[in-house]
Amino acid sequence: MIDFNRFTLSNGLRVIHNYDPTTAMVAVNVLYNVGSRDEDPSMTGLAHLFEHLMFGGSVNIPDFDAEIERAGGMNNAWTSNDFTNFYDVAPARNFETLLWLESDRMLGLAFSEKSLEVQRNVVIEEFKQTHLNRPYGDLFHKLRSLVYHTHPYSIPTIGKEPAHIEKVTRDDVRDFFYSHYAPNNAVLAISGNVTPDQVRRGVERWFDSIPRRDIKPRTYQPEPLPDAPRELEVRGHVPQTCVVVAYPMPGYGQPGYIECDLITDILASGRSSRFYRRLLLGGDLFTSADASIIGSEEPGMLMLKGHLEDPSEATARKAVERLMAEASELCYQASRLDRLSYNLTEARPGGVTPYEVERAINRFASDFTFSSLSYLQRAQALAMAEMHGEDINEIVPAYRRVTTAMIATTARRVIDPAHACTLIYRPE
C-alpha cells in the first residue's frame, strides 16, 4: 500500500506526493503529456530533442546540471511516443532546489542557438549510434511503418530520419515548447522525506505563478485494423535472421490491455514460460525467443520475436508459423485433463491454464512491489498513475482479477492471423 496525497494548482498542475521518512532523499518527477505522437510528420524526433534541450538552460538558470550537482543530486529523463519524463534526486534538505530548477524550465527555456546546435548534434549522433550503425537498430522503424499506416506511432521516438532534426530552427523549438510544456499538461510527483506541508508550500511558491497555456490538440485519426495480413522482408548488417510477428492490441486502460501484458509473460517470461521450454529447450529452430507489448496509450502492438540460427527462407517461414502457433494455443482454456497433466515441453496443443495465469500475475505483482520500494521509482509510478487518472494501489488488484477465460477471450480477439504483421530481417 502506497500512501499519497494530491492537489491541483490554479494553473492546472496536478501534484501527487508520497511521504517517506525512512530515507534522507527526495525524488521530484515531472511527467509531460507530450511525446512523438504530437510531432509534425515532416519534423519528427522533436519530442526527443526536447528531452535534451530541457537540460540546455532555462530563463534564469544557464546550467541545469551544475545546479543539480551543487545540491548533491542527479537527474535524467526519457521520452516515449506518448510522454516525456524528467526526474531529479537530491538530499531532502535541498528539496526546494529541485522545485526551483524544474519550475524554471517549465516557465521557459533559454532558446539559445548554441544550445540548439549542441543538442541537435548530440541527438543526430545518438540516432546514428543506436539506430543506423547498430545491428537491428532500425528494426522498429521498419516494424512500425508496417503496422501503422496513418497513426503517428508509425515513427519511432528518435525520429524518422536525422535530416528532420538537422532542419529544426529556434522558432520550431519555441513553438513546440509553448504548445506542450505547460503546467496544465503535466503531473508533478514527489516521493521522499518531505512532509505534505513542505510540499504544498514549496510547490505553490515555485509553480503557482507559471501561466496556463493553450495545448495543441491531437488531430490524427485512430489506426484502422489491417484488412489482411501484412509482411515485409528486409536485409541489413545483422548476424542472424530475426522474425517478428506483431498484432494490433488495445491501448492502456482499454479492455484487453492487461490480458495482453499477461499473455506475453505466459509465452516468454522466465524459464517456465512456453517459449523457453518449447522453442528453446524443445527444439533447435531458435537461438532466442521473446514476446512483449509496447505498452502505449493508444492501440499498440503485441509482438512475438525470434532469432534463428539457419538463415534460409524455409527456416524463417517455419519460425513464423511456430511463433504464431504457440501464441494461438492461448486462444482457449485448458480442459480439466490439461490442467492436471499439461506439459509445456510436449508438442501437442494446450490451452491457457490457471497455473500459468497465476504465475504471470504473481510475477507482475512482485516486480511492481519491489520497484515501489525505491522512492525514485515510486515517484515515477505515482506520476504515471496520476496521468492515467487511476489509483496506484488498484493496479495490482486489476491484474489479480484476470481469469483464464479473460486471457483466452482476449487472445482470440488479438492473436488473429488476419491482422498479423510479419517482419523478416535477414543478413545481407
C-alpha positions in Angstrom: 0.0 0.0 0.0 1.5 3.3 -1.1 0.2 6.3 0.9 -0.2 9.5 -1.1 -1.9 12.9 -1.2 -2.7 15.0 -4.2 -3.8 18.6 -5.0 -4.1 20.7 -8.1 -2.8 24.3 -8.6 -4.8 27.1 -10.1 -2.8 26.8 -13.3 -3.8 23.1 -13.7 -0.6 21.5 -12.5 -1.5 18.2 -10.8 0.6 17.3 -7.8 0.9 13.9 -6.1 3.1 13.3 -3.1 4.3 10.3 -1.0 5.9 11.0 2.3 8.7 8.5 3.1 10.5 9.3 6.4 12.8 6.2 6.0 15.1 7.9 3.5 17.2 11.1 3.7 16.5 11.7 0.0 13.7 13.1 -2.2 12.8 12.5 -5.8 11.0 15.1 -7.9 9.4 13.8 -11.1 7.7 15.9 -13.8 5.7 14.0 -16.4 4.6 15.9 -19.5 1.7 14.7 -21.7 3.7 15.1 -24.9 5.6 12.6 -27.0 6.5 11.8 -30.6 2.8 11.3 -31.4 2.5 15.1 -31.1 5.0 15.9 -33.8 4.5 17.1 -37.3 5.2 14.1 -39.7 7.6 16.4 -41.6 9.6 17.2 -38.5 9.9 14.0 -36.4 12.2 13.5 -33.4 11.3 16.9 -31.9 10.0 15.5 -28.6 13.2 13.5 -28.1 15.3 16.6 -29.0 13.4 18.4 -26.3 14.4 15.8 -23.7 18.0 17.1 -24.4 17.1 20.8 -24.8 15.5 20.9 -21.4 19.0 20.5 -19.9 20.4 23.3 -22.0 19.5 26.2 -19.9 16.3 28.0 -18.9 15.2 31.6 -18.3 17.1 32.1 -15.1 19.3 29.0 -14.9 22.0 28.8 -17.6 23.4 25.4 -16.4 20.9 22.9 -15.0 23.3 20.1 -14.3 25.7 22.3 -12.4 22.9 23.4 -10.0 21.9 19.8 -9.5 25.4 18.7 -8.7 25.8 21.7 -6.3 22.8 20.3 -4.5 24.3 16.9 -4.2 21.9 15.4 -6.7 21.5 13.7 -10.0 18.9 13.8 -12.8 17.8 12.2 -16.0 14.9 11.9 -18.5 13.2 9.7 -21.0 10.9 10.2 -24.0 8.3 7.8 -25.5 5.7 8.1 -28.2 3.3 9.3 -25.5 5.1 11.1 -22.8 8.3 13.0 -21.8 9.5 12.5 -18.2 12.2 14.3 -16.2 13.3 13.3 -12.7 15.7 14.7 -10.1 17.1 13.2 -6.9 18.8 15.1 -4.1 19.1 15.1 -0.3 15.7 16.1 1.2 17.2 19.2 2.7 17.7 20.5 -0.9 14.1 19.7 -1.9 13.3 23.3 -2.9 16.3 23.5 -5.1 14.8 20.7 -7.3 11.5 22.6 -7.4 13.3 25.8 -8.4 15.1 24.0 -11.2 12.0 22.2 -12.6 9.8 25.2 -12.3 12.2 27.5 -14.2 12.4 25.2 -17.2 8.6 24.8 -17.1 8.4 28.6 -17.2 10.6 28.9 -20.3 13.8 27.7 -21.9 16.7 30.0 -22.9 16.2 29.0 -26.6 19.8 29.8 -27.4 21.2 29.0 -30.8 24.3 27.5 -29.1 22.2 25.0 -27.0 20.1 24.0 -30.0 23.2 23.4 -32.1 24.9 21.3 -29.4 21.8 19.2 -28.6 21.0 18.8 -32.3 24.4 17.3 -32.9 24.1 15.1 -29.8 20.7 13.7 -31.0 21.9 13.1 -34.6 24.9 11.2 -33.2 22.7 9.2 -31.0 20.5 8.4 -34.0 23.5 7.1 -35.9 24.9 5.2 -33.0 21.7 3.4 -31.8 19.6 3.1 -35.0 21.8 3.4 -38.1 25.1 1.7 -37.1 23.8 -0.9 -34.7 22.6 -4.4 -35.8 18.8 -4.4 -35.8 18.8 -0.7 -34.8 16.3 0.2 -37.5 14.1 -2.8 -36.8 11.4 -0.7 -35.1 11.5 1.9 -37.9 10.5 -0.9 -40.3 8.1 -2.7 -38.0 6.2 0.5 -37.0 5.8 1.5 -40.6 4.4 -1.9 -41.4 1.9 -1.9 -38.5 0.8 1.8 -38.7 -0.1 3.4 -42.0 -1.9 6.6 -40.7 -1.2 6.9 -37.0 2.0 8.8 -35.7 3.0 5.6 -33.9 4.5 4.8 -37.3 7.5 6.9 -36.4 9.9 5.9 -33.6 10.6 8.3 -30.8 14.1 9.0 -32.1 12.5 10.3 -35.3 12.1 9.2 -38.9 15.5 10.4 -40.2 18.4 12.6 -39.0 17.5 15.2 -41.7 14.4 16.2 -39.7 16.5 17.1 -36.7 19.1 18.9 -38.8 16.5 21.4 -40.1 14.9 22.3 -36.7 15.1 26.1 -36.0 14.7 28.1 -32.8 11.2 29.2 -33.9 10.3 25.5 -34.3 11.6 24.8 -30.8 9.9 27.8 -29.2 6.5 26.9 -30.9 6.7 23.2 -29.8 7.6 24.2 -26.2 4.8 26.7 -25.6 2.3 24.3 -27.3 3.0 21.3 -24.9 5.3 22.0 -21.9 2.8 23.7 -19.6 1.6 23.2 -16.0 -1.8 22.2 -17.3 -0.2 19.5 -19.4 1.9 17.9 -16.7 2.0 15.9 -13.4 4.5 16.7 -10.6 5.2 13.7 -8.4 7.3 13.8 -5.2 8.5 11.0 -3.0 10.9 11.2 -0.1 11.5 12.7 3.3 9.4 15.8 2.8 6.1 16.4 4.6 2.8 17.3 3.0 3.1 20.8 4.4 6.6 21.3 3.0 5.4 20.0 -0.4 2.4 22.3 -0.6 4.3 25.4 0.4 7.2 24.6 -1.9 5.1 23.7 -4.9 2.9 26.8 -4.5 5.9 29.0 -4.1 7.7 27.8 -7.3 5.0 26.6 -9.6 1.8 28.5 -8.9 2.8 31.7 -10.9 3.6 29.8 -14.1 0.7 30.6 -16.5 -1.5 28.0 -18.2 -1.0 27.6 -21.9 -3.1 26.5 -24.8 -2.2 22.9 -25.6 -2.1 22.0 -29.3 -4.9 19.4 -29.9 -4.2 16.0 -31.4 -6.0 15.8 -34.7 -4.8 12.5 -36.1 -7.3 9.6 -36.7 -7.2 6.2 -35.0 -5.3 3.5 -36.9 -7.7 1.0 -38.5 -7.1 -2.7 -38.1 -5.3 -4.3 -41.1 -7.7 -5.6 -43.6 -5.3 -8.5 -44.4 -2.1 -10.0 -43.2 1.0 -7.8 -43.9 4.6 -8.9 -44.5 7.9 -7.1 -45.1 11.3 -8.7 -45.7 14.4 -6.7 -45.4 18.2 -7.2 -45.4 20.8 -5.5 -43.3 24.2 -5.8 -41.5 22.9 -8.2 -38.9 24.4 -11.5 -37.6 21.2 -13.6 -37.7 17.8 -13.7 -39.3 15.2 -12.1 -36.9 11.5 -12.7 -37.3 8.8 -10.5 -35.7 5.1 -11.1 -35.7 3.1 -8.1 -34.5 -0.6 -8.0 -33.7 -2.5 -4.7 -33.0 -3.7 -4.6 -29.4 -5.7 -2.3 -27.1 -4.1 0.8 -25.6 -3.5 1.4 -21.9 -6.7 1.3 -19.8 -8.7 -0.3 -22.6 -10.3 -3.8 -22.1 -7.8 -6.4 -23.0 -4.6 -4.4 -22.3 -3.8 -6.2 -19.0 -4.6 -9.6 -20.6 -2.2 -8.9 -23.5 0.5 -8.0 -20.9 -0.1 -11.3 -19.2 -0.2 -13.2 -22.4 3.3 -12.2 -23.3 4.5 -13.1 -19.8 2.9 -16.6 -20.2 4.6 -17.0 -23.5 8.1 -15.7 -22.8 8.8 -14.6 -19.2 11.2 -16.8 -17.3 12.4 -20.4 -17.7 8.9 -21.9 -17.1 7.4 -19.9 -20.0 6.2 -21.6 -23.1 8.7 -20.1 -25.4 11.6 -21.1 -23.3 10.5 -24.7 -22.7 9.0 -25.4 -26.1 11.0 -23.3 -28.6 14.4 -23.1 -26.9 14.7 -26.3 -24.9 12.3 -28.2 -27.1 13.9 -27.5 -30.5 16.8 -26.1 -32.4 15.0 -23.6 -34.6 15.5 -20.6 -32.4 18.6 -19.1 -30.6 16.3 -16.7 -28.7 12.5 -16.2 -28.5 10.6 -13.4 -26.8 7.1 -11.9 -26.5 6.3 -8.3 -25.4 4.0 -5.3 -25.7 5.0 -1.7 -26.4 2.7 -0.5 -23.6 1.3 2.6 -25.4 -1.5 4.9 -24.6 -3.3 4.2 -27.8 -3.7 0.8 -29.6 -0.2 -0.7 -29.7 1.5 -4.0 -30.6 1.7 -7.4 -29.1 5.0 -8.8 -30.6 6.4 -12.3 -31.0 10.1 -12.3 -31.8 12.8 -14.8 -32.5 16.4 -15.0 -33.7 17.3 -18.0 -35.9 20.5 -20.0 -36.4 19.7 -21.0 -40.0 19.4 -18.1 -42.4 17.3 -19.9 -45.1 14.0 -18.7 -46.2 12.3 -22.1 -45.3 13.6 -21.8 -41.8 12.2 -18.2 -41.5 8.8 -19.4 -42.7 8.8 -22.3 -40.2 9.8 -19.9 -37.4 7.0 -17.5 -38.1 4.5 -20.4 -38.2 5.8 -21.8 -34.9 5.6 -18.4 -33.1 2.0 -17.9 -34.3 1.0 -21.4 -33.4 2.4 -21.2 -29.9 0.5 -17.9 -29.3 -2.7 -19.2 -30.8 -2.8 -22.0 -28.2 -3.8 -19.4 -25.7 -7.0 -18.7 -27.6 -8.8 -21.3 -25.5 -8.8 -22.6 -21.9 -7.3 -25.9 -21.0 -9.6 -28.8 -20.3 -9.7 -30.4 -16.8 -7.3 -33.1 -18.0 -4.9 -30.4 -19.4 -4.9 -28.6 -16.1 -3.8 -31.8 -14.4 -1.2 -33.1 -16.8 -0.2 -30.4 -19.3 3.5 -30.5 -20.1 4.9 -27.4 -21.7 7.7 -29.4 -23.4 5.2 -31.5 -25.3 4.4 -30.7 -28.9 0.6 -31.1 -28.6 -1.7 -28.1 -28.2 -2.7 -26.9 -24.8 -4.9 -24.0 -23.7 -4.0 -21.5 -21.1 -4.0 -22.9 -17.6 -4.9 -21.3 -14.2 -1.4 -22.0 -13.0 0.1 -20.1 -15.9 -2.2 -17.1 -15.3 -1.5 -17.1 -11.6 2.3 -17.3 -12.2 2.2 -14.4 -14.6 0.1 -12.3 -12.2 2.4 -13.1 -9.3 5.5 -12.1 -11.4 3.9 -8.8 -12.2 2.9 -8.1 -8.6 6.4 -9.0 -7.4 8.1 -6.7 -9.9 5.7 -3.9 -9.2 6.0 -4.2 -5.4 9.8 -4.4 -5.4 10.2 -1.5 -7.8 8.0 0.6 -5.5 10.5 0.2 -2.7 12.6 2.8 -4.4 11.5 6.4 -3.7 12.6 7.3 -7.3 10.6 4.5 -8.9 7.7 5.3 -6.6 7.6 8.9 -7.8 7.6 7.9 -11.4 4.9 5.3 -10.8 2.8 7.9 -9.0 3.2 10.4 -11.8 2.1 7.8 -14.4 -0.9 6.7 -12.3 -2.0 10.3 -11.8 -1.6 11.0 -15.6 -3.8 8.0 -16.2 -6.3 9.1 -13.6 -6.0 5.9 -11.6 -5.2 4.9 -8.0 -1.7 3.3 -7.9 -2.9 0.9 -5.3 -5.5 -0.5 -7.7 -3.0 -1.5 -10.4 -2.1 -4.9 -8.9 -5.7 -5.8 -7.9 -6.7 -5.1 -11.5 -4.2 -7.8 -12.6 -5.4 -10.2 -10.0 -9.0 -10.1 -11.3 -7.9 -11.6 -14.7 -9.0 -15.1 -15.3 -8.1 -17.9 -17.8 -11.4 -17.1 -19.6 -10.4 -13.5 -20.0 -7.0 -14.4 -21.3 -8.5 -16.8 -23.8 -11.1 -14.3 -25.0 -8.5 -11.6 -25.5 -6.2 -14.0 -27.2 -8.9 -14.9 -29.7 -9.5 -11.2 -30.4 -5.9 -10.1 -30.7 -3.9 -13.1 -31.9 -5.8 -13.1 -35.2 -3.9 -14.3 -38.3 -5.9 -11.8 -40.4 -4.2 -8.9 -38.5 -0.7 -10.3 -38.3 2.1 -8.0 -39.4 5.3 -10.1 -40.1 8.8 -8.7 -40.5 11.6 -10.9 -41.6 15.0 -9.3 -41.1 17.8 -11.2 -42.9 21.6 -10.8 -43.0 22.9 -9.3 -46.2 
